[in-house]
Structures are given as structure tokens and as C-alpha cells.
Amino acid sequence: MLDTAKTETVLEVNNIEVIYNHVILVLKGVSLKVPKGSITAILGGNGAGKTTTLKAISNLLHSERGHVTKGTIEYRGENISNLNPAALVQRGVIQVMEGRHCFEHLTVEENLLTGAYTRKDGRGAIDADLEMVYSYFPRLKERRKSQAGYTSGGEQQMVAMGRALMSKPETVLLDEPSMGLAPQLVEEIFNIVKNLNEKEGATFLLAEQNTNVALRFADYGYILESGRVVMDGPAADLRENPDVKEFYLGMSDEGRKSFRDVRSYRRRKRWLA
């Protein structure tokens, strides 16, 4: 497990607010830190502000009429709030969007190679990284000549992640990697993330509704509710926190609880009291 206290912070979000359409306040003073070489998770239900946080970092809000109106976002000590997404990629920050976006008319391998479009280190280095990607996603090697639009949802998620890796990122912003995937595929995707983190040194900031699986693989977690961070801490501590167990993992000291038992949780959460 990463010792975050002794690790350099590569990404720092300081008290940001995000407004859509000049009127809808979505993020309300969100702050977080991402240590180098860590897996940091942003957790919470649908609409909590997880995706907006990632898009604020990667500067993808403007296409949706969203704006950071307060606070700062720094990468390696540099304010990146005004950089465009292409400039961020050149600095080593790339986002894998929610929804397994890929170029459906291109083959799997052509999709992967688009991730290396901005690189200038030569075909040999790109080919070596392509083989590295195939070593982590052997299924993609089997489907390398298949049209991406005809691959499965899990394979398209792998294509999106592999394409991001081809840009040689230092930090990957990964949005809802488990969405729409069978449990077995979710485990496979998160195991690949863990391997990339441990073997390649990649830093991950991931937004995830599946709190159970995210806290098993992450080093540190932030829980968002209605655009605010309501709790954060080492993943191991959050897994054992009684509030997290009851409201996010469906467990309490008395055992598993049904949705009917916890559906009034918004009125009972101790951190919102």
C-alpha cells in the first residue's frame, strides 16, 4: 500500500466550484490531492459530482457550458486551469471518458495507435508501447484487426484505456470504468489498473460508483455528496467506516441491509447532520 504521507503530490485541486450554464452550481468547494504513483478514488452516487470533478481537471467542461468559477487546479505545482486538453496530454495527464468511447469504424489496433498521435519519439518506441498494451490486454491482441464497433462493452473499455496508455501518460483520469460491465469484467479491469499502477508507475484518479470494488483497489478515497467532499481517508479505513459500510457497501454491524432499510440515508447520514 502506498504511503501517501511520504509521496510527492502530482495533482492538487483546491476548493473549486463549478457552475453550468452560468446558474447551476454543481461542485461546492471540492479539494483533493493525488500522490504520485497512487490510485485515488472519487466515490459517490449518480449526480454527486464525480465526472464534473474529472472534467474540471482535464478542462473538458467548456463543451458542456461548464466553468470553474472558484479555486485552483495544479499539476506538479503549475496552475493548469487555462490549459486546453491537448496541452494537458503533453504534460502527461489524460482522461478516459465514461461510456467506453472509441472510433467504431476503425480497428482495435488503429484505435490504439490514435493515442500515440502526439508523440514524437519514433515508430520503434510506439511499437514497443503497443506490445506493452497488448501484454496488459491480451484480448485486444486477439481482436486487433476487428472493427472496434463490433467488439464487446468490456473490450471497448479496454480499447479506451489502452488508447490512453499509448500517449505515455503519467496520470490517468478514469471515469466510471465499471459502468455497464459484468462483475467478472469489472474485476479484470481493476486488476489491470492495479498492475499498471504497480509495474508501470502510472498514477490513477478514478471516479467510480462501485464503492466496494474501488476501495479494494485504491490507496485513498474521497466521497462526494451533492458536489461536496463529505469524507476522505485511506481506502482501508473507509472500508471499515460504519457509515461507509452502511450507506455505500450495504452493510451494517448487524449485517447486510436492504435498500428499503437504508433508502432514508440522506436524512440520517452523520456527516450531513
LINVENUR-V530227 format. One record per helix or strand of 3 or more residues. SS is the DSSP state (H for helix, E for strand). FROM is the first residue (numbers start at 1). LEN is the number of residues. If there is no record, write none. Layout:
SS&FROM&LEN  SS&FROM&LEN
This chain:
H&4&3  E&9&12  E&24&12  E&39&5  H&50&9  H&62&3  E&66&10  H&85&6  E&93&4  H&108&7  H&123&14  H&138&5  H&148&3  H&153&13  E&171&5  H&183&18  E&203&6  H&211&7  E&220&6  E&228&7  H&235&6  H&242&6  H&259&4  H&265&4  H&270&3
